[in-house]
Amino acid sequence: MVLAKIRSKLKMTVDELDENRLKSRYQTETATAIAEAPLRQPICLAGEVKETRVVPRAGAPSLEVTIGDGSGRAIVVFTGRKMLPGLKLGGSIAVEGVGRLERNRLTLLNPAYTLS
């Protein structure tokens, strides 16, 4: 039994192992899976910070944070900000807001957030 688990993990790619790790950590009863998140409804997402970048939106800088939970990725946008104190790559973040589709990506604008 244990040997079978080890063999199955050895056959997985690094991406598959990472997805499994994220799913087991972030898919809880309180957080919605990113792949199953409804649009235009209040949602709570939790995940790992995968990427951050500052981009101009309507003439002002905005911080775009990409989070992943193993089921997919979402973009969280904080308008008028270049940084969030305590935010780091690989860190955990939970966000609450209304999701919408922007360039075929789930996007939340200025959500409430909690870093952990």
C-alpha positions as CSV (number, residue, x, y, z in Angstrom):
1,M,0.0,0.0,0.0
2,V,2.7,2.5,1.0
3,L,4.9,1.3,-1.9
4,A,2.1,1.9,-4.3
5,K,1.7,5.5,-3.1
6,I,5.4,6.1,-3.5
7,R,5.4,4.7,-7.1
8,S,2.4,6.9,-8.1
9,K,4.2,10.0,-6.8
10,L,7.4,9.1,-8.6
11,K,5.4,8.9,-11.9
12,M,3.9,12.4,-11.4
13,T,5.4,15.5,-13.0
14,V,6.6,18.5,-10.8
15,D,3.5,20.5,-11.9
16,E,1.1,17.7,-10.9
17,L,2.9,17.4,-7.5
18,D,2.6,21.1,-7.0
19,E,-1.2,21.1,-7.9
20,N,-1.8,18.3,-5.4
21,R,0.1,20.2,-2.7
22,L,-1.9,23.4,-3.3
23,K,-5.3,21.5,-3.5
24,S,-4.7,19.8,-0.2
25,R,-3.7,23.1,1.4
26,Y,-6.2,25.6,0.0
27,Q,-9.4,23.8,-0.9
28,T,-11.4,24.2,2.3
29,E,-15.1,24.7,3.2
30,T,-14.7,28.5,3.5
31,A,-12.8,29.0,0.3
32,T,-14.1,28.4,-3.2
33,A,-11.9,26.6,-5.7
34,I,-10.7,29.0,-8.4
35,A,-11.8,26.7,-11.2
36,E,-15.4,26.6,-9.7
37,A,-15.7,30.2,-8.7
38,P,-18.9,31.8,-10.0
39,L,-18.8,35.2,-11.8
40,R,-20.5,38.3,-10.5
41,Q,-21.1,36.9,-7.1
42,P,-19.3,37.4,-3.8
43,I,-16.6,34.8,-3.4
44,C,-13.8,33.9,-1.1
45,L,-10.6,32.5,-2.6
46,A,-7.4,31.3,-0.9
47,G,-4.1,30.4,-2.6
48,E,-0.5,30.9,-2.9
49,V,1.0,34.0,-4.5
50,K,2.5,33.0,-7.8
51,E,3.4,36.3,-9.4
52,T,3.2,40.0,-8.8
53,R,3.6,42.9,-11.2
54,V,2.8,46.6,-11.4
55,V,0.8,47.7,-14.4
56,P,-0.9,51.0,-15.4
57,R,-4.7,51.0,-15.3
58,A,-6.5,54.2,-16.2
59,G,-3.3,56.2,-15.8
60,A,-2.5,55.0,-12.3
61,P,-0.3,52.1,-11.1
62,S,-2.0,48.9,-10.1
63,L,-0.6,45.9,-8.4
64,E,-1.6,42.6,-10.0
65,V,-1.2,39.5,-7.9
66,T,-1.6,36.1,-9.5
67,I,-2.8,33.4,-7.0
68,G,-3.1,29.7,-7.5
69,D,-4.9,27.0,-5.4
70,G,-4.1,23.9,-7.5
71,S,-7.4,24.0,-9.5
72,G,-6.5,27.2,-11.4
73,R,-5.2,30.7,-11.1
74,A,-6.9,34.1,-10.5
75,I,-5.7,37.7,-10.8
76,V,-6.3,40.0,-7.9
77,V,-5.9,43.7,-8.7
78,F,-5.2,46.4,-6.2
79,T,-5.7,49.8,-8.0
80,G,-3.6,52.7,-7.1
81,R,-1.0,50.6,-5.3
82,K,2.5,49.5,-6.1
83,M,3.0,47.2,-3.2
84,L,1.3,45.5,-0.2
85,P,3.3,45.2,3.0
86,G,3.9,41.6,3.9
87,L,3.0,40.2,0.5
88,K,5.7,37.8,-0.9
89,L,6.0,35.2,-3.6
90,G,5.0,31.8,-2.3
91,G,3.1,33.3,0.6
92,S,-0.6,32.6,1.4
93,I,-3.4,35.0,0.7
94,A,-7.2,34.8,1.2
95,V,-9.3,37.3,-0.7
96,E,-13.0,38.2,-0.7
97,G,-14.7,40.1,-3.5
98,V,-16.7,39.8,-6.6
99,G,-15.1,37.9,-9.5
100,R,-15.4,38.8,-13.2
101,L,-13.9,37.6,-16.4
102,E,-11.2,39.8,-17.9
103,R,-9.2,38.6,-20.8
104,N,-10.5,35.1,-20.1
105,R,-9.1,35.2,-16.6
106,L,-10.9,35.3,-13.3
107,T,-10.2,38.8,-11.9
108,L,-11.1,40.4,-8.5
109,L,-10.7,44.2,-8.2
110,N,-9.8,45.7,-4.8
111,P,-10.9,42.7,-2.7
112,A,-10.6,42.5,1.1
113,Y,-7.5,40.4,1.8
114,T,-5.8,38.5,4.6
115,L,-2.1,37.5,4.4
116,S,-0.9,34.4,6.3
